[in-house]
Amino acid sequence: MIKFALLFFFTLTLNAFVVESSYSVAQKKAKKLEKTLMVFLVNDACKKCNKELSKLLKNPKISALIEKKAVFTIVHREQKQSYPIEMLFTKEYPTLFFLDTSELFECDAMIGKVKVSKVEHCLKKD
């Protein structure tokens, strides 16, 4: 959990986009701003979650797209009451979901591995 807290802090300070602290805050903000809601679902036991998240954080093109077109949040599986677990269900972590303002899926979820080209494709959709 400490690793994710540190990563969250660095995310806020090193990148142009803001990582929202909770699903509900991010969902409300995405709806208000008419942006895609990106939910990065992690598990405390996930060893590759930080590596996959860093693909998004270290890519300036993706960071700029997220800032312009999306609201980003990191959700921990262990906090089941804080997000719609039935809708965002997965057995593999990390999983990246893309939701529209009605909480419908905009793109297929990326399960286990973040593919930067697919993130770019999903965020460039109009």
C-alpha positions as CSV (number, residue, x, y, z in Angstrom):
1,M,0.0,0.0,0.0
2,I,2.9,2.4,0.7
3,K,4.3,1.8,-2.8
4,F,1.0,3.0,-4.3
5,A,0.8,6.0,-2.0
6,L,4.3,7.0,-3.1
7,L,3.5,6.5,-6.7
8,F,0.3,8.5,-6.3
9,F,2.3,11.4,-4.8
10,F,4.8,11.3,-7.6
11,T,2.0,11.2,-10.1
12,L,0.5,14.3,-8.8
13,T,3.8,16.2,-8.8
14,L,5.5,15.0,-12.0
15,N,2.7,15.0,-14.6
16,A,0.3,17.4,-16.2
17,F,-2.8,15.3,-15.4
18,V,-4.2,14.9,-11.9
19,V,-5.0,11.5,-10.4
20,E,-8.3,11.7,-8.6
21,S,-8.4,10.2,-5.2
22,S,-11.6,8.2,-5.4
23,Y,-13.9,6.6,-8.0
24,S,-16.9,8.7,-7.0
25,V,-15.0,12.0,-7.2
26,A,-13.5,11.0,-10.6
27,Q,-16.8,9.8,-12.0
28,K,-18.5,13.1,-11.0
29,K,-15.7,15.2,-12.5
30,A,-15.7,13.2,-15.7
31,K,-19.4,13.6,-16.1
32,K,-19.3,17.3,-15.4
33,L,-16.4,17.9,-17.8
34,E,-17.8,15.4,-20.4
35,K,-14.5,13.4,-20.4
36,T,-13.6,9.7,-20.4
37,L,-13.3,8.1,-17.0
38,M,-10.1,6.0,-16.8
39,V,-10.1,3.6,-13.9
40,F,-6.8,1.8,-13.2
41,L,-7.8,-1.1,-10.9
42,V,-5.0,-2.6,-8.8
43,N,-4.6,-5.2,-6.2
44,D,-2.2,-4.8,-3.3
45,A,-0.6,-8.2,-4.2
46,C,0.1,-7.0,-7.8
47,K,3.8,-6.9,-8.6
48,K,3.5,-5.5,-12.1
49,C,0.9,-2.8,-11.3
50,N,3.6,0.0,-10.8
51,K,5.4,-1.0,-14.0
52,E,2.2,-0.9,-16.1
53,L,1.1,2.4,-14.5
54,S,4.6,3.9,-15.2
55,K,4.0,3.3,-19.0
56,L,1.2,5.9,-18.8
57,L,3.0,8.3,-16.5
58,K,6.3,8.3,-18.4
59,N,4.8,8.8,-21.8
60,P,4.4,12.6,-22.5
61,K,1.9,12.0,-25.4
62,I,-0.3,9.8,-23.3
63,S,-0.1,12.2,-20.3
64,A,-1.2,15.1,-22.5
65,L,-4.1,13.1,-23.9
66,I,-5.2,12.1,-20.4
67,E,-5.1,15.8,-19.4
68,K,-7.2,16.8,-22.4
69,K,-9.7,14.0,-22.7
70,A,-9.9,12.0,-19.5
71,V,-10.2,11.9,-15.7
72,F,-7.9,9.3,-14.2
73,T,-8.3,7.4,-11.0
74,I,-6.5,4.5,-9.3
75,V,-8.8,2.2,-7.5
76,H,-7.7,-0.6,-5.1
77,R,-9.5,-3.9,-5.3
78,E,-9.5,-4.1,-1.5
79,Q,-11.7,-1.0,-1.3
80,K,-14.8,-2.8,-2.7
81,Q,-17.3,-0.4,-1.3
82,S,-15.7,2.5,-3.1
83,Y,-16.4,1.5,-6.7
84,P,-18.9,-0.5,-8.7
85,I,-17.2,-3.9,-8.3
86,E,-19.9,-5.8,-10.3
87,M,-19.3,-3.5,-13.3
88,L,-15.5,-3.3,-13.0
89,F,-14.9,-6.9,-12.2
90,T,-11.6,-8.6,-13.1
91,K,-9.4,-11.4,-11.8
92,E,-6.2,-10.1,-13.2
93,Y,-4.4,-6.9,-12.2
94,P,-3.9,-4.3,-13.2
95,T,-6.9,-3.6,-15.4
96,L,-7.5,-0.3,-17.1
97,F,-11.1,0.6,-17.8
98,F,-12.4,3.4,-20.1
99,L,-16.0,4.6,-19.2
100,D,-18.1,7.3,-20.8
101,T,-20.2,9.8,-18.9
102,S,-23.0,7.3,-18.5
103,E,-20.5,4.7,-17.1
104,L,-20.7,2.6,-20.2
105,F,-17.5,1.0,-21.6
106,E,-15.9,3.1,-24.4
107,C,-13.1,0.6,-25.2
108,D,-12.2,-2.9,-24.2
109,A,-10.5,-3.1,-20.8
110,M,-6.8,-3.6,-20.8
111,I,-6.2,-6.6,-18.5
112,G,-2.8,-7.3,-17.1
113,K,-0.9,-5.2,-19.6
114,V,-1.2,-1.6,-20.6
115,K,-0.7,-1.1,-24.3
116,V,0.1,2.6,-25.0
117,S,-1.1,2.4,-28.6
118,K,-4.5,1.2,-27.4
119,V,-4.7,3.9,-24.7
120,E,-3.9,6.5,-27.4
121,H,-6.6,5.0,-29.7
122,C,-9.2,5.0,-27.0
123,L,-8.5,8.6,-26.0
124,K,-8.5,9.9,-29.6
125,K,-12.0,8.5,-30.3
126,D,-14.6,11.3,-30.7
